[in-house]
C-alpha cells in the first residue's frame, strides 16, 4: 500500500511539472484523489435529528435542559443554605449587647 501510494504521488509530481522553465506547477496534487470513492456511513438517529432542517427545536431543547439544570442547582443551594442557617441559629446563642 505504501509503495503504490508513493508511486502514485511521484507519477503525479512528474506529470505536474511544466514543460517550460518558469518553475510553476500547473496541476494540484489532490487531483489524484478527486475520482476516488469516499466511504460514507449512514447517520444515526441522533445525527439525523441534529442535522435536520429544523434546528431551532434542537437549540430550544438544549437551552431548556441548561435552564432546568440551573434552576435545580439554585434550589439545592437554597435548601443547603437554609439548613446551615438553622444549625447556626441553634448552636450560637443570642448575645444581647444592650444597645
Backbone as numpy.savetxt, mean C-alpha at the origin, in Angstrom:
# Nx Ny Nz CAx CAy CAz Cx Cy Cz
18.82 -21.20 -19.62 17.99 -20.02 -19.62 18.86 -18.77 -19.62
19.91 -18.77 -18.78 20.78 -17.60 -18.73 21.50 -17.38 -20.04
21.94 -18.46 -20.64 22.72 -18.34 -21.87 21.84 -17.84 -23.01
20.63 -18.34 -23.13 19.75 -17.90 -24.22 19.35 -16.45 -24.03
19.14 -16.03 -22.80 18.80 -14.63 -22.53 19.99 -13.74 -22.86
21.18 -14.17 -22.51 22.38 -13.40 -22.81 22.58 -13.27 -24.31
22.35 -14.37 -25.04 22.47 -14.32 -26.50 21.41 -13.39 -27.10
20.23 -13.42 -26.57 19.17 -12.55 -27.09 19.52 -11.08 -26.87
20.07 -10.76 -25.72 20.45 -9.37 -25.44 21.60 -8.94 -26.35
22.58 -9.83 -26.54 23.70 -9.51 -27.42 23.22 -9.34 -28.87
22.31 -10.18 -29.31 21.78 -10.05 -30.67 21.03 -8.73 -30.84
20.27 -8.37 -29.82 19.53 -7.10 -29.89 20.49 -5.92 -29.90
21.56 -6.02 -29.12 22.55 -4.94 -29.11 23.24 -4.83 -30.46
23.56 -5.96 -31.09 24.20 -5.94 -32.40 23.27 -5.37 -33.47
21.98 -5.66 -33.39 21.03 -5.15 -34.35 20.76 -3.67 -34.13
20.90 -3.22 -32.88 20.57 -1.84 -32.56 21.68 -0.87 -32.92
22.89 -1.37 -33.17 23.98 -0.48 -33.48 23.73 0.20 -34.82
23.96 1.48 -34.89 23.69 2.20 -36.15 24.75 1.89 -37.20
24.36 2.13 -38.45 25.30 1.92 -39.55 26.31 3.06 -39.62
25.88 4.23 -39.24 26.80 5.37 -39.29 27.59 5.45 -38.00
28.47 6.37 -37.91 29.33 6.51 -36.73 28.85 7.63 -35.81
27.55 7.93 -35.81 27.07 9.02 -34.96 26.93 8.60 -33.50
27.00 7.31 -33.21 27.00 6.82 -31.83 25.63 6.80 -31.18
24.57 6.90 -31.94 23.21 6.90 -31.39 22.59 5.53 -31.60
22.00 4.98 -30.57 21.31 3.70 -30.67 19.87 4.00 -31.08
19.40 3.38 -32.16 18.09 3.70 -32.71 17.00 2.74 -32.27
17.33 1.63 -31.63 16.34 0.65 -31.22 16.44 0.44 -29.70
15.30 0.42 -29.06 15.29 0.20 -27.61 15.47 -1.27 -27.31
16.13 -1.57 -26.21 16.36 -2.96 -25.84 15.08 -3.66 -25.40
14.14 -2.92 -24.88 12.92 -3.56 -24.42 12.01 -3.99 -25.56
12.35 -3.65 -26.78 11.54 -4.08 -27.91 11.62 -5.59 -28.11
12.61 -6.23 -27.51 12.71 -7.68 -27.57 11.52 -8.36 -26.90
11.06 -7.77 -25.81 10.05 -8.42 -24.97 8.64 -7.90 -25.21
8.44 -7.04 -26.19 7.10 -6.50 -26.42 6.13 -7.55 -26.91
6.60 -8.53 -27.62 5.72 -9.57 -28.13 5.59 -10.75 -27.20
6.27 -10.71 -26.07 6.26 -11.85 -25.16 4.92 -11.96 -24.44
4.53 -13.19 -24.13 3.30 -13.40 -23.37 3.56 -13.11 -21.90
2.77 -12.22 -21.35 2.90 -11.87 -19.94 1.88 -12.70 -19.17
2.34 -13.48 -18.21 1.38 -14.30 -17.45 0.46 -13.42 -16.61
-0.81 -13.72 -16.67 -1.79 -12.96 -15.88 -2.54 -13.92 -14.98
-3.03 -13.37 -13.88 -3.78 -14.16 -12.91 -5.13 -13.49 -12.71
-6.17 -14.27 -12.62 -7.49 -13.67 -12.40 -7.54 -13.06 -11.01
-8.11 -11.87 -10.89 -8.16 -11.21 -9.58 -9.11 -11.92 -8.62
-8.76 -11.85 -7.34 -9.60 -12.46 -6.32 -10.83 -11.58 -6.09
-11.72 -12.04 -5.24 -12.96 -11.29 -4.97 -12.65 -9.93 -4.36
-11.70 -9.88 -3.42 -11.34 -8.61 -2.79 -10.71 -7.67 -3.80
-9.87 -8.19 -4.67 -9.27 -7.35 -5.71 -10.32 -6.83 -6.67
-11.32 -7.65 -6.99 -12.38 -7.19 -7.89 -13.16 -6.04 -7.26
-13.41 -6.12 -5.95 -14.12 -5.03 -5.27 -13.26 -3.78 -5.26
-11.98 -3.94 -4.94 -11.09 -2.78 -4.85 -10.85 -2.14 -6.22
-10.90 -2.92 -7.27 -10.63 -2.40 -8.61 -11.91 -2.04 -9.37
-13.04 -2.10 -8.72 -14.30 -1.80 -9.38 -14.40 -0.30 -9.71
-15.36 0.03 -10.56 -15.54 1.42 -10.96 -16.08 2.28 -9.82
-16.90 1.71 -8.95 -17.49 2.47 -7.86 -16.61 2.39 -6.62
-15.49 3.06 -6.68 -14.53 3.00 -5.58 -14.97 3.82 -4.38
-15.97 4.66 -4.52 -16.43 5.51 -3.42 -16.94 4.65 -2.27
-17.54 3.51 -2.57 -18.06 2.65 -1.50 -16.92 2.01 -0.71
-15.83 1.71 -1.39 -14.66 1.17 -0.69 -14.06 2.24 0.21
-13.97 3.44 -0.28 -13.44 4.55 0.52 -14.34 4.80 1.72
-15.64 4.80 1.50 -16.57 5.02 2.61 -16.47 3.92 3.66
-16.31 2.69 3.23 -16.18 1.58 4.18 -14.90 1.72 5.01
-13.80 2.09 4.39 -12.55 2.26 5.12 -12.65 3.41 6.11
-13.24 4.52 5.68 -13.40 5.67 6.58 -14.31 5.31 7.74
-15.37 4.57 7.48 -16.29 4.16 8.54 -15.59 3.25 9.55
-14.77 2.33 9.09 -14.03 1.46 9.99 -13.08 2.28 10.86
-12.42 3.26 10.28 -11.50 4.11 11.05 -12.26 4.89 12.12
-13.41 5.49 11.76 -14.20 6.26 12.74 -14.73 5.37 13.86
-15.17 4.17 13.52 -15.65 3.25 14.56 -14.51 2.89 15.51
-13.33 2.68 14.97 -12.17 2.39 15.80 -11.82 3.55 16.72
-11.89 4.77 16.21 -11.61 5.95 17.04 -12.64 6.09 18.15
-13.91 5.88 17.83 -14.97 6.00 18.85 -14.79 4.94 19.93
-14.48 3.71 19.55 -14.26 2.65 20.54 -13.05 2.99 21.42
-11.99 3.50 20.83 -10.81 3.88 21.59 -11.13 4.98 22.61
-11.88 5.98 22.20 -12.24 7.08 23.11 -13.13 6.57 24.24
-14.09 5.70 23.92 -14.98 5.17 24.96 -14.20 4.32 25.97
-13.28 3.49 25.50 -12.47 2.68 26.42 -11.58 3.55 27.30
-10.99 4.58 26.71 -10.13 5.49 27.47 -10.95 6.21 28.54
-12.15 6.65 28.18 -13.02 7.33 29.15 -13.39 6.40 30.30
-13.68 5.16 29.98 -14.02 4.17 31.01 -12.85 3.96 31.97
-11.65 3.84 31.42 -10.47 3.65 32.26 -10.20 4.89 33.11
-10.37 6.07 32.55 -10.16 7.29 33.31 -11.16 7.42 34.46
-12.40 7.05 34.22 -13.40 7.10 35.30 -13.02 6.17 36.44
-12.54 4.97 36.09 -12.15 4.04 37.16 -10.93 4.56 37.92
-10.00 5.19 37.25 -8.83 5.77 37.92 -9.27 6.93 38.81
-10.18 7.76 38.34 -10.67 8.88 39.14 -11.38 8.38 40.40
-12.20 7.33 40.27 -12.87 6.76 41.43 -11.88 6.23 42.46
-10.86 5.51 41.96 -9.89 4.95 42.90 -9.07 6.05 43.58
-8.78 7.14 42.87 -8.05 8.25 43.49 -8.92 8.92 44.54
-10.22 9.13 44.26 -11.12 9.75 45.23 -11.28 8.89 46.47
-11.29 7.57 46.32 -11.46 6.68 47.47 -10.19 6.58 48.31
-9.03 6.65 47.69 -7.78 6.44 48.41 -7.16 7.70 48.97
-7.49 8.85 48.45 -6.93 10.10 48.96 -8.03 10.83 49.73
-7.82 11.07 51.04 -8.84 11.78 51.82 -8.88 13.26 51.47
-10.07 13.84 51.63 -10.21 15.28 51.40 -9.47 16.05 52.49
-8.69 16.99 52.08 -7.98 17.83 53.05 -8.63 19.19 53.04
-9.11 19.59 54.16 -9.75 20.90 54.29 -8.72 21.88 54.81
-8.31 22.81 53.97 -7.31 23.79 54.35 -7.92 24.94 55.13
-9.21 25.03 55.15 -9.86 26.13 55.85 -9.88 27.41 55.05
-9.67 27.33 53.83 -9.69 28.54 53.02 -11.04 28.82 52.47
